[in-house]
């Protein structure tokens, strides 16, 4: 795996490489020593709370900044206590990160309470707040100038974005393409009892995914949005079917987050999005064409919390794409950054500068195993750092 060009954190005056837009919130993460046993009328003693940014703008954005990628953030918040706290958190990393926040007087800043017991996946209690009014007009197109990637998330908890069937989102992505940017999209699970739970997400994807180059959902999110059984066993056939659906709509890179089973990546064999991806990021088309990769999770030093680990995984993937990495190396980078994330309770404070991630990889970082059903009957070849790939594709080095 070749060295990334990202290096350590850069000053805010460096040319912006990635714009992260869409949903942002404040995460309140109480310290929990064990899974909660909540009974009506009872009292549950917990520890102190950590407060951090949440959502893709905060999580992916700060993780990219910590990795050393110059990034610009665009989102909407209120002028309340949580809004002031969010600005302070962003400003503590770099004053430039707070510049893209649109502050709305009288509006509520989005927040989440993260129920995140050690060793298991988290539950989120969420208030969408100002995110519900975010739309195409809230992205000043001049703020895209000079960037190479636009990453957006999470449509299911942004009412204006999901209520029009994806029209505004497609308009934004088309505008980004017109300016030479590659478009990346992430999702989240819609609340089935909310208006988002009644959206025809199949029709939404039919409209939006043809304008998406890199699609990074989790398996649980995609199953929920496509109304597939959430408890179905995770196997290679099912994962491939999800990839086929997305690639069939024009996506160039499908990166499926699978929790403790790692990251599955499939790439298109060609098409407009594939050509745009390779041209926009100076990727070797022969290396990226028609690839299938299964990247197991790295073993973390500890699992302090899984909140935001998927966002950090995306930050690792986008950093690798900017560095011109191969598909195998990109999937490896994504999982490595995701593993760093879970070592702290919040989403991004566990993410170090990229040279520290590279050093852990070079030292022989242990991987977790994946289920036999994901290995299937295939004869996966194992590349550098233990990432598996289809040997019929290009050279994985």
Rosetta blueprint (number, residue, H / E / L):
1 X L
2 X L
3 X L
4 X L
5 X L
6 X L
7 X L
8 X L
9 X L
10 X L
11 X L
12 X L
13 X L
14 X L
15 X L
16 X L
17 X L
18 X E
19 X E
20 X E
21 X E
22 X E
23 X L
24 X L
25 X E
26 X E
27 X E
28 X E
29 X E
30 X E
31 X L
32 X L
33 X L
34 X L
35 X L
36 X L
37 X L
38 X L
39 X L
40 X L
41 X L
42 X L
43 X L
44 X L
45 X L
46 X L
47 X L
48 X L
49 X E
50 X E
51 X E
52 X E
53 X E
54 X E
55 X H
56 X H
57 X H
58 X H
59 X H
60 X H
61 X H
62 X H
63 X H
64 X H
65 X H
66 X H
67 X H
68 X L
69 X L
70 X L
71 X E
72 X E
73 X E
74 X E
75 X E
76 X E
77 X E
78 X E
79 X L
80 X L
81 X H
82 X H
83 X H
84 X H
85 X H
86 X H
87 X H
88 X H
89 X H
90 X H
91 X H
92 X H
93 X H
94 X L
95 X H
96 X H
97 X H
98 X H
99 X L
100 X L
101 X E
102 X E
103 X E
104 X E
105 X L
106 X L
107 X L
108 X L
109 X L
110 X L
111 X E
112 X E
113 X E
114 X E
115 X E
116 X L
117 X L
118 X L
119 X L
120 X L
121 X L
122 X L
123 X E
124 X E
125 X E
126 X E
127 X E
128 X L
129 X H
130 X H
131 X H
132 X H
133 X H
134 X L
135 X L
136 X H
137 X H
138 X H
139 X L
140 X L
141 X H
142 X H
143 X H
144 X H
145 X L
146 X L
147 X L
148 X L
149 X E
150 X E
151 X E
152 X E
153 X E
154 X L
155 X H
156 X H
157 X H
158 X L
159 X H
160 X H
161 X H
162 X H
163 X L
164 X L
165 X L
166 X L
167 X H
168 X H
169 X H
170 X H
171 X H
172 X H
173 X H
174 X H
175 X H
176 X H
177 X H
178 X H
179 X L
180 X L
181 X L
182 X E
183 X E
184 X E
185 X E
186 X L
187 X L
188 X L
189 X L
190 X L
191 X L
192 X L
193 X L
194 X L
195 X H
196 X H
197 X H
198 X H
199 X L
200 X L
201 X H
202 X H
203 X H
204 X H
205 X H
206 X H
207 X H
208 X H
209 X H
210 X H
211 X H
212 X L
213 X L
214 X E
215 X E
216 X L
217 X L
218 X E
219 X H
220 X H
221 X H
222 X H
223 X H
224 X H
225 X H
226 X L
227 X L
228 X L
229 X L
230 X L
231 X L
232 X L
233 X L
234 X L
235 X L
236 X H
237 X H
238 X H
239 X H
240 X H
241 X H
242 X H
243 X H
244 X H
245 X H
246 X H
247 X H
248 X H
249 X L
250 X L
251 X L
252 X L
253 X E
254 X E
255 X E
256 X E
257 X E
258 X L
259 X H
260 X H
261 X H
262 X L
263 X E
264 X E
265 X E
266 X E
267 X E
268 X L
269 X L
270 X L
271 X L
272 X H
273 X H
274 X H
275 X H
276 X H
277 X H
278 X H
279 X H
280 X H
281 X H
282 X L
283 X L
284 X L
285 X H
286 X H
287 X H
288 X H
289 X L
290 X L
291 X L
292 X E
293 X E
294 X E
295 X E
296 X L
297 X L
298 X E
299 X L
300 X L
301 X L
302 X L
303 X L
304 X L
305 X L
306 X L
307 X L
308 X L
309 X H
310 X H
311 X H
312 X H
313 X H
314 X H
315 X H
316 X H
317 X H
318 X H
319 X H
320 X H
321 X H
322 X H
323 X L
324 X L
325 X L
326 X L
327 X H
328 X H
329 X H
330 X H
331 X H
332 X H
333 X H
334 X H
335 X H
336 X H
337 X H
338 X H
339 X H
340 X H
341 X H
342 X L
343 X L
344 X L
345 X L
346 X L
347 X L
348 X L
349 X L
350 X L
351 X L
352 X L
353 X L
354 X H
355 X H
356 X H
357 X H
358 X H
359 X H
360 X H
361 X H
362 X H
363 X L
364 X L
365 X L
366 X L
367 X E
368 X L
369 X L
370 X L
371 X L
372 X H
373 X H
374 X H
375 X H
376 X L
377 X L
378 X L
379 X L
380 X L
381 X E
382 X E
383 X L
384 X H
385 X H
386 X H
387 X L
388 X E
389 X E
390 X L
391 X L
392 X L
393 X L
394 X L
395 X L
396 X L
397 X L
